[in-house]
Amino acid sequence: MKKKVIRWISIVLAAVLLGFLLARHFNSGNSAQESKAAEVSPQKRPPLSVRSVLISPKPIIEYITSSGTLTASEEVDLSFESSGRITVLNIDEGQKVQKGALLAKINDNELQAQRDKINVQLKLAEDREQRQRTLLEREAISRESYEQSLAEMQALKADLAQIEAKIEKSSIVAPFDGIIGLRYTSEGAFVSPGTLVTKLICISPLKVDFSIPERYAGNVHTGMTVFFAVDGYLKPFEAKVYAIEPRVDSKTRTITMRAMYANTREILKPGRYVSVELQLKLFNDAISIPTEALIPEMDGNLVYLYRSGKAQPVAVQTGIRTETEIQITSGLAVGDTLITSGILQLRTGLPVQLAEIR
């Protein structure tokens, strides 16, 4: 019985050992096949599909973007230069007026009376001076007598001019064509010098004030084109630079520029915020590439070109940048095929297939 048990145990151990050896042999065969497949896979891997563009010369424009403000071409606070009670107030808020139009007037009855009195005295003095001059020519009076009458006449003329100036100060007339703003007083009110009566604003044309960094000081000049955008309007507006501040602001390190916009339809109002785009340089035959195709490196920039079915890195020098493109000053030539997709997967000599050429 004991021998029989030992025999069964030996049979079981032999079966287990045989199973272990068979499993090990099977696994070893699979590993060899996987290893062989791994060695073969790189050669059978399909080329990387990429998009590309054909390098060709085209115009590229360098812009400066900034923020600015619309200001009136002319704006003035209207007030009296003397004290008095308002007797005339021809102010219709928001209405257009012509240069020289009478807008307001204070009581000047006393000044008018003084002017009338001086006019009478001046007429008598002029007649006296004419008679005295005739007598002097006949040597009937002395020159001293004639000069006295002449001085009296000239003094009255000076008094008349002074009264006329005071009468002029009692009125407010429009200094230019414009639109009347809000009224801040009423007819019958007593006003003093400097009391604000209203504003007069000319909004056609409008000024566009904006600033640019000081490093562009040598690249700007009058006559340059400016495009500015205003909230609520889809299309940008175009203006021309007509004045440049001759000094750099020491606090902001910027230069203030001013452009003029006709605003003939008067749809824009002074005081509005605008986004400004100033055209600096135009390169008619520049080589430029999409920004996503450029790869920054520690020692420079490079791009990948398609050459004989493979990716080839090329070092390049860059110029100006726009929102979507970068100018290439050296490293590329007209006719090169630039790879623009799959940039992170590209390696030197990697097989590639062009999916699209633009």
KAKA-V936070 format. One record per residue. N is the residue number from 1. RES is the residue in one small letter. D_CENTER is the distance of its C-alpha to the mean C-alpha in Angstrom with 2 decimals. Layout:
N,RES,D_CENTER  N,RES,D_CENTER
This chain:
1,m,108.20  2,k,106.42  3,k,106.22  4,k,104.76  5,v,101.85  6,i,101.09  7,r,101.05  8,w,98.48  9,i,96.23  10,s,96.34  11,i,95.47  12,v,92.41  13,l,91.17  14,a,91.61  15,a,89.63  16,v,86.75  17,l,86.71  18,l,86.72  19,g,83.80  20,f,81.77  21,l,82.42  22,l,81.49  23,a,78.14  24,r,77.28  25,h,78.02  26,f,75.84  27,n,72.83  28,s,73.23  29,g,73.14  30,n,69.91  31,s,68.19  32,a,69.23  33,q,67.88  34,e,64.51  35,s,64.34  36,k,65.14  37,a,62.52  38,a,59.90  39,e,60.81  40,v,60.54  41,s,57.30  42,p,54.80  43,q,56.39  44,k,56.35  45,r,52.75  46,p,50.68  47,p,47.70  48,l,44.28  49,s,42.40  50,v,38.85  51,r,36.05  52,s,34.89  53,v,32.86  54,l,34.15  55,i,32.18  56,s,31.18  57,p,28.76  58,k,25.58  59,p,22.21  60,i,19.41  61,i,15.86  62,e,14.01  63,y,10.28  64,i,8.00  65,t,5.91  66,s,4.38  67,s,4.72  68,g,5.21  69,t,8.34  70,l,10.15  71,t,13.15  72,a,16.33  73,s,17.26  74,e,20.57  75,e,21.85  76,v,25.21  77,d,27.72  78,l,31.05  79,s,34.24  80,f,37.72  81,e,38.90  82,s,42.39  83,s,44.23  84,g,45.94  85,r,46.29  86,i,43.97  87,t,46.02  88,v,43.39  89,l,40.14  90,n,38.54  91,i,35.37  92,d,34.37  93,e,31.40  94,g,28.49  95,q,30.26  96,k,29.22  97,v,31.17  98,q,31.79  99,k,31.75  100,g,35.15  101,a,36.03  102,l,38.19  103,l,36.55  104,a,38.96  105,k,42.12  106,i,44.46  107,n,48.23  108,d,49.23  109,n,52.88  110,e,54.22  111,l,52.01  112,q,53.04  113,a,56.69  114,q,56.26  115,r,54.72  116,d,57.65  117,k,60.12  118,i,58.57  119,n,58.51  120,v,62.28  121,q,62.95  122,l,60.85  123,k,62.82  124,l,66.07  125,a,64.77  126,e,63.72  127,d,67.19  128,r,68.85  129,e,66.80  130,q,67.77  131,r,71.47  132,q,71.40  133,r,69.83  134,t,72.64  135,l,75.29  136,l,73.75  137,e,73.96  138,r,77.69  139,e,78.01  140,a,79.27  141,i,76.99  142,s,75.55  143,r,72.00  144,e,71.48  145,s,72.18  146,y,69.75  147,e,66.94  148,q,67.50  149,s,66.99  150,l,63.90  151,a,62.41  152,e,63.11  153,m,61.27  154,q,58.21  155,a,58.10  156,l,58.11  157,k,55.25  158,a,53.23  159,d,54.12  160,l,53.05  161,a,49.65  162,q,49.19  163,i,50.12  164,e,47.79  165,a,44.88  166,k,45.83  167,i,46.05  168,e,42.60  169,k,41.23  170,s,42.81  171,s,40.44  172,i,36.72  173,v,35.41  174,a,31.96  175,p,30.34  176,f,28.04  177,d,27.49  178,g,25.64  179,i,26.04  180,i,28.26  181,g,27.13  182,l,29.58  183,r,32.98  184,y,34.17  185,t,37.77  186,s,40.69  187,e,43.25  188,g,46.15  189,a,44.20  190,f,44.86  191,v,41.76  192,s,41.32  193,p,39.03  194,g,35.49  195,t,36.05  196,l,32.94  197,v,33.98  198,t,30.72  199,k,27.20  200,l,26.24  201,i,22.69  202,c,21.41  203,i,18.64  204,s,19.05  205,p,16.95  206,l,13.91  207,k,11.60  208,v,7.82  209,d,7.79  210,f,5.62  211,s,7.60  212,i,8.58  213,p,12.08  214,e,15.00  215,r,16.39  216,y,14.09  217,a,15.38  218,g,17.84  219,n,15.68  220,v,13.40  221,h,14.91  222,t,14.77  223,g,14.86  224,m,12.21  225,t,10.64  226,v,7.06  227,f,6.98  228,f,5.60  229,a,8.12  230,v,10.35  231,d,13.30  232,g,16.43  233,y,15.33  234,l,15.92  235,k,14.48  236,p,10.89  237,f,10.66  238,e,10.56  239,a,10.11  240,k,11.49  241,v,10.87  242,y,14.07  243,a,14.17  244,i,13.59  245,e,15.22  246,p,18.45  247,r,18.75  248,v,17.34  249,d,17.23  250,s,20.33  251,k,19.59  252,t,16.17  253,r,16.50  254,t,13.08  255,i,12.35  256,t,10.66  257,m,9.33  258,r,9.70  259,a,9.45  260,m,12.06  261,y,12.48  262,a,16.21  263,n,16.50  264,t,20.12  265,r,21.10  266,e,19.61  267,i,18.51  268,l,15.35  269,k,16.14  270,p,14.88  271,g,13.97  272,r,12.13  273,y,9.50  274,v,6.49  275,s,4.78  276,v,1.87  277,e,4.84  278,l,6.51  279,q,10.25  280,l,12.41  281,k,15.92  282,l,18.05  283,f,21.41  284,n,23.68  285,d,26.58  286,a,25.26  287,i,27.13  288,s,24.97  289,i,26.21  290,p,25.13  291,t,23.98  292,e,27.00  293,a,29.42  294,l,28.69  295,i,31.04  296,p,30.28  297,e,33.51  298,m,34.70  299,d,35.25  300,g,32.40  301,n,31.12  302,l,33.26  303,v,33.40  304,y,36.43  305,l,37.80  306,y,40.50  307,r,43.55  308,s,47.04  309,g,46.48  310,k,45.25  311,a,42.04  312,q,41.48  313,p,38.92  314,v,37.13  315,a,35.17  316,v,31.87  317,q,29.30  318,t,25.60  319,g,22.67  320,i,19.01  321,r,17.93  322,t,15.90  323,e,16.10  324,t,19.58  325,e,20.94  326,i,21.97  327,q,23.11  328,i,26.78  329,t,27.91  330,s,31.58  331,g,34.02  332,l,33.56  333,a,34.89  334,v,34.56  335,g,36.95  336,d,36.79  337,t,36.80  338,l,34.30  339,i,35.16  340,t,32.28  341,s,34.17  342,g,36.76  343,i,35.24  344,l,36.88  345,q,40.29  346,l,40.34  347,r,42.80  348,t,44.11  349,g,46.55  350,l,45.95  351,p,47.07  352,v,44.26  353,q,44.26  354,l,41.40  355,a,40.64  356,e,37.83  357,i,36.45  358,r,33.17
